[in-house]
Amino acid sequence: MADRSGAERPNGLTRARAYIVPAIAVVLATAARVGVVLPKWGVLGIFIGIAWVLWRLREQAAPLVAVFLSVLLIGVIFSPPYPKWLDEVIDTATGEQLAAGWAKSGGFDQELPIVLHLVFDEMMAAGAIPQEIPGAVELRESLYSLSDAFGMRLFDSVYARDFFSAISIPNVLNAEYRGRSATNEILLDQQSRVAENSYFDDLARRGYRTAVFQTTHMDFCANEQVALCETFDSYDPGIGREDGTDLRSRVIALLGTIIRVYEPSYTSSFASRVLYQASRIETGADVVLGIADRYDVQRFPHWFDRFSAFAASVPRGSHVFAHFLVPHAPYLLKEDCRVSGLYDGGYYLASRFPESEREAKRTEYYAAYMEQMHCVRSKIEQLLREVLARDAYKDAVIIIHGDHGSRISTGNVAEDLVDQDLIDNYGTFFAVRSPAVTPGIDCTFASLGEVFRRQFQPADGPPAQDHPLPVVITSRSGEADRVEVAMPKFGCAAAGVEPARPH
Amino acid sequence: MAYSRKESVAALAIPVLTTAILLYRVVALLQVALLNRATLWIAGPALLGSLCVGVVAAFGPRLLRVAIIAGCVLVLFDTSFSLVDLFLPHAVVSDG
């Protein structure tokens, strides 16, 4: 049937045919959404849908999209944070200058002892280090020696209740600090921005001024009590050539990092596969698993020297809190804190290796992890020597702990784990030096939050727990995503005797 | 096929803009120094490659141009809002 201009008007069938393509797109996307087909078909459906819309606008599609992207790019550029242009060179001496500025920044109560609180991410308890791994006995004894040398009380059998940092640490500093330990009272989802911080608030009430050193992984400076905040850059592979890696490795590592920033996305997943195949990475010696990303292990030695210079020069009445992403994977650092160039992490072995290879891989990863632990231990020793040589630290409270275990285990789901996996995932380092604490080895079997709280005994908190609290872990069965699991005893709490100490 | 200059320039720019947005976002987030060698060895080839794709989009068949533009839009959407969450809402991502 013709219209007034004489052209044939499309009939219903013709009109319907024009919408076959978007209909296919909708069907694919919906089928993928409900699980009838694989997700990749859903992505294809969305792509077809976008292409169909652009085809219909094909005369103006390019200018429209180009204008949109130009505005988007301008918006991205003018949204903080701004990039930096040049590599940063860390000058240790600036730590003392920073401390001098800190001392002049406000009133400090000289009656209050310094509180130095260090959190080393993924630092496992001495009693949790698996003794069958070569080198484990030496590492454990070196931690005992460190504790003895500086008059610390080292807790051999403390455990975290969650193995995600952004759940464990906020709970320790907030709900558990107030004595709230039931599963329905603590965080179960990750919280990177720690604005609510009962521990910081309590120290402020006591008269302390708080300085925080952190990484971009977790923001402790969000709390209003923080008077000084230093955030370490999350990753910069361009620091000099003394790091021991060649340019190709650095480029691959950075590209892997960039790709991983966009997780979770199909783009990231596809680009990762292309990267590993194109760079022909096959062996563990130069594997980039995407672990060399936000966690800047590589710069830790430099940062820590600067931090030590600051910490050693602060006035009394200072509370210095620092969170370092070591000995967290990747296990880049050798025992002497030299960067080895190995970007790798030992998590979730069951999902990565067949059962026949798992034990060997566990040993291999633990060997690398323990080298990194030795580096951390040496840096702690260096710091303690510096600060304890100062008169201002004569009665200081020094707390050093991790936030969970090594996580070199079978996996992260309750149904997949045995007792050893729980110890690997949750056994957490804890040591304290204080005039109120007797030096030695403590075999208390308790959660990190509970042990930490007892050091400060906030006035408004309930009394100490009289039974070990359960850990909280993901489950794939039942209605709840997270379930409670009893933590098995380990270390000297399980042995029933204090460990023998090296002489 | 006859394209207007405006259309060709826009089509050429789209892959380059997409790559620039993706790179800028991550460099600002990671605070990687823009002028260090590793960054340049990634940004340079990436932008050159996107320019080549842009040339194809600018002067190639219209169907290919539409596909390239659709692909850029899809990648930006996927990396901004995560299509993985749309199709796999319980994906486990390891984190520290």
Chai-1 contact restraints between the chains, C-beta under 6 A:
chainA,res_idxA,chainB,res_idxB,connection_type,confidence,min_distance_angstrom,max_distance_angstrom,comment,restraint_id
A,A32,B,F87,contact,1.0,0.0,6.0,A-B,restraint_1
A,P39,B,F87,contact,1.0,0.0,6.0,A-B,restraint_2
A,P39,B,L88,contact,1.0,0.0,6.0,A-B,restraint_3
A,G42,B,F87,contact,1.0,0.0,6.0,A-B,restraint_4
A,V43,B,L83,contact,1.0,0.0,6.0,A-B,restraint_5
A,F47,B,A70,contact,1.0,0.0,6.0,A-B,restraint_6
A,F47,B,L74,contact,1.0,0.0,6.0,A-B,restraint_7
A,I50,B,A70,contact,1.0,0.0,6.0,A-B,restraint_8
A,I50,B,V73,contact,1.0,0.0,6.0,A-B,restraint_9
A,I50,B,L74,contact,1.0,0.0,6.0,A-B,restraint_10
A,A51,B,V66,contact,1.0,0.0,6.0,A-B,restraint_11
A,A51,B,A67,contact,1.0,0.0,6.0,A-B,restraint_12
A,A51,B,A70,contact,1.0,0.0,6.0,A-B,restraint_13
A,L54,B,V66,contact,1.0,0.0,6.0,A-B,restraint_14
A,L54,B,I69,contact,1.0,0.0,6.0,A-B,restraint_15
A,L54,B,A70,contact,1.0,0.0,6.0,A-B,restraint_16
A,W55,B,V66,contact,1.0,0.0,6.0,A-B,restraint_17
A,R58,B,V66,contact,1.0,0.0,6.0,A-B,restraint_18
A,A62,B,E7,contact,1.0,0.0,6.0,A-B,restraint_19
A,A62,B,A10,contact,1.0,0.0,6.0,A-B,restraint_20
A,A62,B,A11,contact,1.0,0.0,6.0,A-B,restraint_21
A,P63,B,K6,contact,1.0,0.0,6.0,A-B,restraint_22
A,P63,B,A10,contact,1.0,0.0,6.0,A-B,restraint_23
A,V65,B,I14,contact,1.0,0.0,6.0,A-B,restraint_24
A,V65,B,I69,contact,1.0,0.0,6.0,A-B,restraint_25
A,A66,B,A10,contact,1.0,0.0,6.0,A-B,restraint_26
A,A66,B,A13,contact,1.0,0.0,6.0,A-B,restraint_27
A,A66,B,I14,contact,1.0,0.0,6.0,A-B,restraint_28
A,L69,B,L17,contact,1.0,0.0,6.0,A-B,restraint_29
A,L72,B,I21,contact,1.0,0.0,6.0,A-B,restraint_30
A,L73,B,L17,contact,1.0,0.0,6.0,A-B,restraint_31
A,L73,B,A20,contact,1.0,0.0,6.0,A-B,restraint_32
A,L73,B,I21,contact,1.0,0.0,6.0,A-B,restraint_33
A,V76,B,I21,contact,1.0,0.0,6.0,A-B,restraint_34
A,V76,B,Y24,contact,1.0,0.0,6.0,A-B,restraint_35
A,V76,B,R25,contact,1.0,0.0,6.0,A-B,restraint_36
A,P81,B,A28,contact,1.0,0.0,6.0,A-B,restraint_37
A,P83,B,V27,contact,1.0,0.0,6.0,A-B,restraint_38
A,P83,B,A28,contact,1.0,0.0,6.0,A-B,restraint_39
A,P83,B,L34,contact,1.0,0.0,6.0,A-B,restraint_40
A,K84,B,Q31,contact,1.0,0.0,6.0,A-B,restraint_41
A,K84,B,A33,contact,1.0,0.0,6.0,A-B,restraint_42
A,W85,B,L34,contact,1.0,0.0,6.0,A-B,restraint_43
A,W85,B,L35,contact,1.0,0.0,6.0,A-B,restraint_44
A,L86,B,A33,contact,1.0,0.0,6.0,A-B,restraint_45
A,L86,B,L35,contact,1.0,0.0,6.0,A-B,restraint_46
A,D87,B,A33,contact,1.0,0.0,6.0,A-B,restraint_47
A,D87,B,N36,contact,1.0,0.0,6.0,A-B,restraint_48
A,S165,B,G96,contact,1.0,0.0,6.0,A-B,restraint_49
A,D233,B,Q31,contact,1.0,0.0,6.0,A-B,restraint_50
A,S234,B,L30,contact,1.0,0.0,6.0,A-B,restraint_51
A,Y235,B,L30,contact,1.0,0.0,6.0,A-B,restraint_52
A,D236,B,V32,contact,1.0,0.0,6.0,A-B,restraint_53
A,D236,B,A33,contact,1.0,0.0,6.0,A-B,restraint_54
A,P237,B,A38,contact,1.0,0.0,6.0,A-B,restraint_55
A,G238,B,A33,contact,1.0,0.0,6.0,A-B,restraint_56
A,G238,B,N36,contact,1.0,0.0,6.0,A-B,restraint_57
A,G238,B,A38,contact,1.0,0.0,6.0,A-B,restraint_58
A,R250,B,A38,contact,1.0,0.0,6.0,A-B,restraint_59
A,V251,B,A38,contact,1.0,0.0,6.0,A-B,restraint_60
A,V251,B,W41,contact,1.0,0.0,6.0,A-B,restraint_61
A,L254,B,A38,contact,1.0,0.0,6.0,A-B,restraint_62
A,L255,B,I42,contact,1.0,0.0,6.0,A-B,restraint_63
A,I258,B,V26,contact,1.0,0.0,6.0,A-B,restraint_64
A,V261,B,V26,contact,1.0,0.0,6.0,A-B,restraint_65
A,Y262,B,T79,contact,1.0,0.0,6.0,A-B,restraint_66
A,E263,B,V93,contact,1.0,0.0,6.0,A-B,restraint_67
A,P264,B,S82,contact,1.0,0.0,6.0,A-B,restraint_68
A,P264,B,V84,contact,1.0,0.0,6.0,A-B,restraint_69
A,P264,B,A91,contact,1.0,0.0,6.0,A-B,restraint_70
A,P264,B,V93,contact,1.0,0.0,6.0,A-B,restraint_71
A,S265,B,D78,contact,1.0,0.0,6.0,A-B,restraint_72
A,S265,B,T79,contact,1.0,0.0,6.0,A-B,restraint_73
A,S265,B,S82,contact,1.0,0.0,6.0,A-B,restraint_74
A,S265,B,V84,contact,1.0,0.0,6.0,A-B,restraint_75
A,Y266,B,D78,contact,1.0,0.0,6.0,A-B,restraint_76
A,Y266,B,L83,contact,1.0,0.0,6.0,A-B,restraint_77
A,T267,B,V75,contact,1.0,0.0,6.0,A-B,restraint_78
A,T267,B,D78,contact,1.0,0.0,6.0,A-B,restraint_79
A,T267,B,T79,contact,1.0,0.0,6.0,A-B,restraint_80
A,H328,B,G96,contact,1.0,0.0,6.0,A-B,restraint_81
A,Y347,B,S94,contact,1.0,0.0,6.0,A-B,restraint_82
